[in-house]
């Protein structure tokens, strides 16, 4: 399954925020520690760490299903 995830569609935080009509901050917090999400860390001395997330479609579907169950 790992190899499949490599080549599946990956979303940015901004794309999902627009698709789901949510804030980018909420989407980032929702996916930051989700298994399967690719996180690029950009350390900046003396400042906060900047993170870029790429979220595989399978992870998007899993989280969406989980959120539907909570509704």
Buried (B, 14 or more C-beta within 10 A) or exposed (E): EEEEBEEEEBBBBEBBBEEBEEEBEEBBEBBEEBEBBEEEEEEEEEEEEEEEBBBBEBBBEBBEEEEEEEE
